Amino acid sequence: MQSIRRRRFAWFPGLSLAAALAAVAHLLGPAAKPLPDVVIGLLLGVAVRSALGDIAPILAPGIALTLKYVLRTAIILLGSGLSVAVVLETGSRTLAVIITCVIVAMLLGISLSRLFRLPGVVGTLIGAGTAICGGTAILTIAPLTRATDEEVAYALTTIFTFNIIALLTYPWLGHMLGLSSTAFGSWAGTAVNDTSVVVATGYVYSNAAGAVATIVKLTRTVLLVPLAVLVGFWYAGSPPVAKAQRGVWSRTRASTPWFIFGFVAMASLNSLGLLPATVVHTLTTTATFLIVVVLVAVGLNVDIRQLARMGLRPLVVGLLLASIMALCSFGLIDALKIG
């Protein structure tokens, strides 16, 4: 009985550590300006992970839960501060930019990995992570490509590295370029990788930019479903078609971002005037703190030693791809006069 209870609450130590570090980041925020609490939380997570070396087995389940379910909860709560009209308008306005960037990222990821002679399907994984939603896309696509653990680690570490770079540099670049909140949110939503970092980067810039970045990113995340189908059938290869189809469809169903319906439902309640202003304030304040908790967990997942073992080639590919996608996204947003 005790072992069952321990397994049931295996998430508690990791989540507690992430929440405690997030509280420290929140307290340090006013004194550490201009560094926002999400950046402080991320750096605290990286520092603690570096001190620990490997993530202790007792912490791993809670960190994984934070990255998945706490993030989804935060995004659903953020919907309470928006209206359905804004969600639909913002998502549809940037759809052409999103689709173009997804296609370019996949093609470039594969091309650059071949140019730099990265192992196996690393280029496909890095391309998918850059195109859609970072680590989530990589972990969804990996089984469909029969990627090895080393290839997945290569791709994940590269993506996590540039998540940190994006969070530290995008808001500064946005202010230097004088971007409006709509333009910056659209840029972050189409060019930054992981959902957690997109949301955090947007809200570091401004609340309005954070709302736009969240909507654009969720619109982009929906494209993981067709991408998983296409990649799955492309790599189906030798197994019987029926068996390959079952694998593809099961992975696709598992990767469908159902939490988006919760986000839209909260926006619908707000649009109908069913959420009092005090409730909206409480929900959105809670959501912003949960984003800090998630950023701490992102930091706890960054293994500096793994970066050193990987060498420069995957990081160069990641830097080139991230830089090209930033320029591509920015150019499209400027050409289409978004914001």
C-alpha positions as CSV (number, residue, x, y, z in Angstrom):
1,M,0.0,0.0,0.0
2,Q,2.8,2.4,0.9
3,S,4.6,1.7,-2.4
4,I,1.4,2.5,-4.3
5,R,1.0,5.7,-2.4
6,R,4.6,6.7,-3.1
7,R,4.1,6.1,-6.8
8,R,0.9,8.1,-6.8
9,F,2.7,11.1,-5.3
10,A,6.0,10.6,-7.2
11,W,5.5,14.0,-8.8
12,F,5.5,15.9,-5.5
13,P,9.2,16.4,-4.9
14,G,10.0,17.7,-8.5
15,L,6.9,19.9,-8.6
16,S,7.7,21.3,-5.1
17,L,11.2,22.1,-6.1
18,A,10.1,23.9,-9.3
19,A,7.4,25.9,-7.3
20,A,9.9,26.8,-4.6
21,L,12.4,28.1,-7.1
22,A,9.6,30.0,-8.9
23,A,8.7,31.7,-5.6
24,V,12.3,32.7,-5.1
25,A,12.4,34.1,-8.7
26,H,9.2,36.0,-8.0
27,L,10.6,37.5,-4.8
28,L,13.9,38.4,-6.5
29,G,12.1,40.0,-9.5
30,P,11.7,43.5,-8.2
31,A,15.3,43.7,-7.1
32,A,16.7,42.1,-10.2
33,K,15.1,44.4,-12.8
34,P,15.3,44.5,-15.8
35,L,15.5,40.7,-15.5
36,P,11.9,39.4,-15.3
37,D,11.0,36.6,-13.0
38,V,10.7,34.1,-15.8
39,V,14.3,34.6,-16.8
40,I,15.4,34.4,-13.2
41,G,13.4,31.2,-12.8
42,L,15.0,29.7,-15.9
43,L,18.5,30.6,-14.7
44,L,17.8,29.2,-11.2
45,G,16.7,25.9,-12.8
46,V,19.9,25.7,-14.9
47,A,22.0,26.5,-11.8
48,V,20.4,23.9,-9.7
49,R,20.6,21.3,-12.5
50,S,24.3,22.1,-12.9
51,A,24.9,21.7,-9.2
52,L,23.0,18.3,-9.1
53,G,24.6,16.9,-12.3
54,D,21.9,14.4,-13.3
55,I,18.3,15.0,-12.3
56,A,17.7,12.9,-9.2
57,P,15.2,10.1,-9.9
58,I,13.0,11.4,-7.1
59,L,12.7,14.8,-8.9
60,A,12.2,13.5,-12.5
61,P,8.4,12.7,-12.4
62,G,7.5,16.1,-11.0
63,I,9.6,18.0,-13.5
64,A,8.0,16.0,-16.3
65,L,4.5,16.7,-14.9
66,T,5.4,20.4,-14.6
67,L,6.5,20.7,-18.2
68,K,3.4,18.9,-19.5
69,Y,0.4,19.5,-17.2
70,V,1.3,22.7,-15.3
71,L,2.0,24.4,-18.7
72,R,-1.3,23.3,-20.1
73,T,-3.1,24.5,-17.0
74,A,-1.4,27.9,-17.3
75,I,-2.4,28.3,-20.9
76,I,-6.0,27.3,-20.2
77,L,-6.1,29.9,-17.4
78,L,-4.6,32.6,-19.7
79,G,-7.7,32.1,-22.0
80,S,-9.8,33.8,-19.3
81,G,-8.3,37.1,-20.1
82,L,-9.1,37.0,-23.8
83,S,-12.2,36.9,-26.1
84,V,-13.0,34.4,-28.8
85,A,-13.1,37.2,-31.4
86,V,-9.5,38.2,-30.5
87,V,-8.4,34.5,-30.6
88,L,-9.9,33.9,-34.0
89,E,-8.8,37.1,-35.5
90,T,-5.2,36.8,-34.3
91,G,-4.9,33.2,-35.3
92,S,-6.3,33.6,-38.8
93,R,-4.2,36.8,-39.5
94,T,-0.9,35.0,-38.8
95,L,-1.9,31.6,-40.4
96,A,0.0,32.2,-43.6
97,V,3.2,33.2,-41.7
98,I,2.8,30.1,-39.5
99,I,2.4,27.6,-42.4
100,T,5.3,29.1,-44.4
101,C,7.6,29.0,-41.4
102,V,6.7,25.4,-40.6
103,I,7.5,24.3,-44.2
104,V,10.8,26.3,-44.3
105,A,11.9,25.0,-40.9
106,M,11.4,21.4,-41.8
107,L,13.2,21.7,-45.2
108,L,16.1,23.7,-43.7
109,G,16.5,21.4,-40.7
110,I,16.9,18.4,-43.0
111,S,19.2,20.3,-45.5
112,L,21.4,21.8,-42.8
113,S,21.8,18.5,-41.0
114,R,23.0,16.8,-44.2
115,L,25.3,19.7,-44.9
116,F,26.9,19.4,-41.5
117,R,26.7,15.6,-41.5
118,L,24.7,15.2,-38.3
119,P,23.8,11.6,-37.5
120,G,20.6,9.9,-38.7
121,V,17.3,11.8,-38.4
122,V,18.6,14.6,-36.2
123,G,17.8,17.1,-38.9
124,T,14.2,16.0,-39.1
125,L,13.8,16.2,-35.3
126,I,15.5,19.6,-35.0
127,G,13.3,20.8,-38.0
128,A,10.1,19.6,-36.3
129,G,11.1,21.1,-33.0
130,T,11.8,24.4,-34.6
131,A,8.8,24.3,-36.9
132,I,6.1,23.4,-34.3
133,C,6.7,23.2,-30.5
134,G,10.2,22.3,-29.5
135,G,10.5,19.3,-27.3
136,T,6.9,18.2,-27.6
137,A,7.2,17.9,-31.4
138,I,10.6,16.1,-31.1
139,L,9.2,13.5,-28.7
140,T,6.1,13.1,-30.9
141,I,8.0,12.7,-34.2
142,A,10.9,10.6,-32.8
143,P,9.1,7.2,-32.6
144,L,7.7,7.7,-36.1
145,T,11.3,8.2,-37.5
146,R,12.8,5.3,-35.4
147,A,15.2,7.8,-33.9
148,T,17.7,6.5,-31.4
149,D,18.0,7.9,-27.9
150,E,21.2,9.7,-28.8
151,E,19.5,11.4,-31.8
152,V,16.6,12.5,-29.6
153,A,19.0,13.8,-27.0
154,Y,20.9,15.7,-29.7
155,A,17.8,17.4,-30.9
156,L,16.3,18.1,-27.5
157,T,19.5,19.7,-26.1
158,T,19.9,21.8,-29.2
159,I,16.3,23.1,-29.0
160,F,16.5,23.7,-25.2
161,T,19.7,25.8,-25.8
162,F,18.0,28.1,-28.2
163,N,14.9,28.4,-26.0
164,I,17.2,30.0,-23.5
165,I,18.8,32.3,-26.1
166,A,15.4,33.3,-27.4
167,L,14.0,34.2,-24.0
168,L,17.1,36.3,-23.2
169,T,17.4,38.1,-26.6
170,Y,14.0,38.4,-28.3
171,P,12.5,41.0,-25.9
172,W,15.7,43.2,-26.2
173,L,15.6,42.9,-30.0
174,G,11.9,43.7,-30.1
175,H,12.4,46.9,-28.0
176,M,15.5,47.9,-30.1
177,L,13.4,47.5,-33.3
178,G,10.5,49.4,-31.8
179,L,8.0,46.6,-32.5
180,S,4.4,46.9,-31.4
181,S,3.0,44.3,-29.0
182,T,1.1,42.7,-31.8
183,A,4.1,42.5,-34.1
184,F,6.4,41.2,-31.3
185,G,3.8,38.7,-30.1
186,S,3.4,37.4,-33.7
187,W,7.1,37.2,-34.1
188,A,7.7,35.3,-30.9
189,G,4.7,33.0,-31.6
190,T,6.0,32.0,-35.0
191,A,9.8,31.9,-34.4
192,V,10.4,30.7,-30.8
193,N,10.2,27.0,-30.2
194,D,8.7,25.6,-27.0
195,T,5.3,26.8,-26.0
196,S,6.4,27.7,-22.4
197,V,9.2,29.9,-23.7
198,V,6.9,31.5,-26.4
199,V,4.4,32.5,-23.7
200,A,7.1,33.7,-21.3
201,T,8.9,35.7,-24.0
202,G,5.7,37.4,-25.0
203,Y,4.8,38.4,-21.5
204,V,8.3,39.7,-20.8
205,Y,7.7,42.1,-23.6
206,S,4.2,43.2,-22.6
207,N,0.9,41.6,-21.5
208,A,-0.6,42.4,-24.9
209,A,2.4,40.7,-26.7
210,G,2.0,37.7,-24.4
211,A,-1.6,37.3,-25.3
212,V,-0.8,37.5,-29.1
213,A,2.2,35.1,-28.7
214,T,0.0,32.6,-26.9
215,I,-2.7,32.6,-29.5
216,V,-0.2,32.4,-32.4
217,K,1.7,29.6,-30.8
218,L,-1.5,27.6,-30.1
219,T,-2.5,28.0,-33.8
220,R,1.0,26.7,-34.7
221,T,0.8,23.8,-32.3
222,V,-2.4,22.5,-34.0
223,L,-0.1,21.8,-37.1
224,L,1.7,19.1,-35.1
225,V,-1.1,16.8,-36.0
226,P,-0.8,16.9,-39.8
227,L,3.0,17.1,-39.5
228,A,3.0,13.9,-37.4
229,V,0.9,12.2,-40.0
230,L,3.1,13.2,-42.9
231,V,6.4,12.3,-41.1
232,G,4.9,9.0,-40.0
233,F,3.9,7.9,-43.5
234,W,7.2,9.2,-45.0
235,Y,9.2,7.0,-42.6
236,A,6.8,4.1,-42.7
237,G,9.2,2.3,-45.0
238,S,9.4,-1.5,-44.6
239,P,6.7,-2.4,-42.1
240,P,3.3,-3.4,-43.5
241,V,1.1,-0.4,-44.4
242,A,-1.6,-1.3,-41.9
243,K,0.9,-1.6,-39.1
244,A,2.5,1.7,-40.0
245,Q,-0.9,3.4,-40.2
246,R,-1.8,2.2,-36.7
247,G,1.4,3.5,-35.3
248,V,1.0,6.9,-37.1
249,W,-2.6,7.4,-36.0
250,S,-2.0,6.4,-32.4
251,R,0.9,8.8,-32.1
252,T,-1.1,11.5,-33.8
253,R,-4.0,11.1,-31.5
254,A,-1.7,11.2,-28.5
255,S,0.0,14.4,-29.8
256,T,-3.3,16.3,-30.4
257,P,-3.2,19.4,-28.2
258,W,-6.6,18.9,-26.5
259,F,-5.9,21.7,-24.0
260,I,-6.5,24.2,-26.7
261,F,-10.2,23.5,-26.3
262,G,-9.9,24.5,-22.6
263,F,-8.2,27.8,-23.6
264,V,-11.0,28.6,-26.1
265,A,-13.6,27.6,-23.5
266,M,-12.2,30.1,-21.0
267,A,-12.1,32.8,-23.7
268,S,-15.7,32.0,-24.5
269,L,-16.8,32.3,-20.9
270,N,-15.0,35.7,-20.7
271,S,-16.6,36.8,-24.0
272,L,-20.0,36.0,-22.6
273,G,-19.3,38.1,-19.5
274,L,-19.6,35.1,-17.2
275,L,-16.2,35.7,-15.5
276,P,-16.1,38.7,-13.1
277,A,-13.1,41.0,-13.3
278,T,-11.8,39.8,-10.0
279,V,-11.9,36.1,-11.1
280,V,-10.2,37.0,-14.4
281,H,-7.4,38.8,-12.5
282,T,-6.9,35.9,-10.1
283,L,-6.8,33.3,-12.9
284,T,-4.4,35.3,-15.1
285,T,-2.1,36.1,-12.1
286,T,-2.1,32.4,-11.2
287,A,-1.3,31.6,-14.8
288,T,1.7,33.9,-14.9
289,F,3.2,32.4,-11.8
290,L,2.6,28.9,-13.2
291,I,4.6,30.0,-16.3
292,V,7.5,30.8,-14.0
293,V,7.2,27.3,-12.4
294,V,7.4,25.8,-15.9
295,L,10.4,27.9,-16.9
296,V,12.2,26.6,-13.8
297,A,11.4,23.1,-15.0
298,V,12.8,24.0,-18.4
299,G,16.0,25.1,-16.7
300,L,16.2,21.9,-14.7
301,N,16.1,20.0,-17.9
302,V,19.1,21.7,-19.4
303,D,22.2,19.6,-19.0
304,I,25.4,21.7,-19.6
305,R,27.5,18.5,-19.7
306,Q,25.4,17.1,-22.5
307,L,26.0,20.3,-24.5
308,A,29.7,19.8,-24.1
309,R,29.6,16.2,-25.2
310,M,27.5,17.0,-28.3
311,G,30.2,19.2,-29.8
312,L,29.6,22.3,-32.0
313,R,28.0,20.9,-35.1
314,P,24.4,20.4,-33.8
315,L,24.6,23.8,-32.0
316,V,25.8,25.5,-35.2
317,V,22.9,23.8,-37.1
318,G,20.5,24.9,-34.4
319,L,21.9,28.5,-34.4
320,L,21.7,28.8,-38.2
321,L,18.1,27.4,-38.3
322,A,16.9,29.5,-35.4
323,S,18.5,32.7,-37.0
324,I,17.1,32.0,-40.4
325,M,13.6,31.3,-39.0
326,A,13.7,34.5,-36.9
327,L,14.5,36.5,-40.1
328,C,12.0,34.6,-42.2
329,S,9.2,35.2,-39.6
330,F,10.1,38.8,-39.1
331,G,10.2,39.5,-42.9
332,L,6.8,37.9,-43.4
333,I,5.2,39.8,-40.5
334,D,6.7,43.1,-41.9
335,A,5.6,42.3,-45.5
336,L,2.0,41.4,-44.4
337,K,1.9,44.5,-42.1
338,I,0.9,42.5,-39.0
339,G,0.9,44.9,-36.1
